[in-house]
Amino acid sequence: MTVSNIIEVEEPHLGDCNMKKEATEFLGFVPQKDIVYNELLPYKDKLDDESNEFLAQIKGNLGRAVQLREIWPGVLFWTRKLSTYMRLYGRKFSKEDHVHFVKLLYELVTIPKLEISMMQSFARLLITLLKKKELLSREDLELPWRPLYELQDRILYSKTEHLGLNWFPSSVEAVLKTLIKNCRPYFPESATQEMLEEWRPLMCPFDVTMQKAMGYFELFLPTTLPPELHDKGFKLWFDELISLWVSVQNLPSWEVNLVGLFARLANDNIGYIDWDPYIPKIFTRILRSLNLPVGSSEMLVSRYLTNAYDISHVVIWISALLGGPSKQTQTQLSGLFNSIASFFHPSNHGRWLMKLMKLVQRLPVSVVKRLHRERYRMPTWLTPVPQSHLLSEQDITDFVESMKQPVLLAMFSKTGSLDAAQALQNLALLRPELVIPPVLEKTYPAMETLTEPHQLTATLSCMISVAQSLVAGGQRFPEGPTHMLPLLMRALPGVDPNDFSKCMITFQFLATFVTLVPLVDCSAAIQTRNDLTQVEKELCSASAEFEDFVLQFIDRYRTKENSIYLKWKFQYNVF
């Protein structure tokens, strides 16, 4: 319990099961996913009538426009109205309507020779309809893959665009790839075999068609099939492509696509693929892809700079391989960070540093997402992680220990402390007792010194990131909230009008802590309550000093305000 827990704060009630049942009976269907915050509006009683009328109008007019083949303005106008409806009410329609909308938009997107602007408009709406994968399972919806392939081949590999006969906007590639990504889980079970028959003839390592084939494989191959259909899914191509990846040593451009495919496959099928024979090779390739200088001679091969692995794929691949009985991935990961830890030292700087900072910033995010998926997310039709490969408490501790030292070194990097602060934020969510004490050890001395402003701004930035884990306390770090008041009092000298950057980070630091914990004197709770622990009693006693903090802060703020005013008068000779 913290100071904020002692104060009773009434939270808005978003409705119970009875209200949902009544709303369902009134609407006549079970909504897929409406916006719960609409229940807080003062006119919430009128929303069901309003949304029902709006939806009926959209369905009637959209169907009529399709029957009349009136793409413009009819279909385009009413699809935009459907987009407006979803922004106002969410997916407040039945599952049957949801499926019908998806199938209709899919047919509209794949109309041959449709104007590109209309295709993009329909595609964006279809992406929105398919974004929540848990709402529609493979049993509810099935979409063919070949129309999307023909559409992408016609646009991205156009034979007439370079002649000036066609023109496609620069955004169309991103829209198409996002559309295929969202349609991919609903491809039929026979799609994998059909794709292999279509694109295997392009697989020649000595020809440019290899890049095209690997791009198609990464984009189209489905990896979310249930375990009973794995024989019709990745088992048809995994051994072939992983052997190809192992045999190629010169980092060709298409290897980046192959790594993206393997990362997605590992993330969607945790526990169903034996990666252990390839784990040493995976980490060796990752280390080589970072292109770090060795020794005094910095020999950089140009292709390693252009064809290096995408860090987002690398972190997904690593986080999906963690856990399991062998623990080999964690051993290799610890060895990787031990070997590159010195490159995070503030005195080291180079173009390779950005990759390292992205690695330490994104890897904890990916592990937090996996942990949320395993422990907190509601079960869906997607394949769950087997019990044998769930992340254990020891796995999480080992992961945080392996990353702690590089991240603490990166706090004072010349590229800024933002990446390190984001990494510390996610590591503190996993193990606050391992992450926050070293940060506090660096923060307290930095607040006392006046000659190293960069050290102060870097440590304050990191403290802002771990503030929530610090004040939350909990079983793992119960003494965390006791540091809040000493930190606030020591931060007051940072309100310095002569150092703008230090002043701004101090204001952000104070605003963060004051937002998380209300400044209320709770010292009387010691006499009125007998269920407080020793730490909670100390917190209640310390809360009596909040008044002194507020008074000192106001004095410093007024001093700063007067200083700025006098500086302005002298600058413009206003007396």
Secondary structure, DSSP 8 states (H G I E B T S, - for coil): --HHHHS---------HHHHHHHHHHHTS--SEE-GGGGGSTTGGGHHHHHHHHHHHHHHHHHHHHHTT-IIIIIHHHHHHHHHHHHHHEE-S-HHHHHHHHHHHHHHHT-TT--HHHHHHHHHHHHHHHS-GGGS-TTT----SHHHHHHHHHHHT-SSGGGTS----TTHHHHHHHHHHHHGGGS-TTHHHHHHHHHGGG--TTSTHHHHHHHHHHHH------GGGGGGTGGGTHHHHHHHHHH--S--TTHHHHHHHHHHHHHHTTTSS--GGGHHHHHHHHHHHTT---SS-----HHHHHS---HHHHHHHHHHHS-TTT-HHHHHHHHHHHHHGGGGSTT--STTHHHHHHHHHHHHHHHHHHHHHHHTS---SS----GGGS--HHHHHHHHHHHHHHHHHHTT-TT-SHHHHHHHHHHHHH-HHHHHHHHHHHHHHHHH-SS-HHHHHHHHHHHHHTHHHHHH-TTT-TTGGGGHHHHHHHHGGG--TT-HHHHHHHHHHHHHHHHHS-----TTHHHH-S---HHHHHHHHHGGGHHHHHHHHHHHHHHHHHHHHHHHHHHHT--
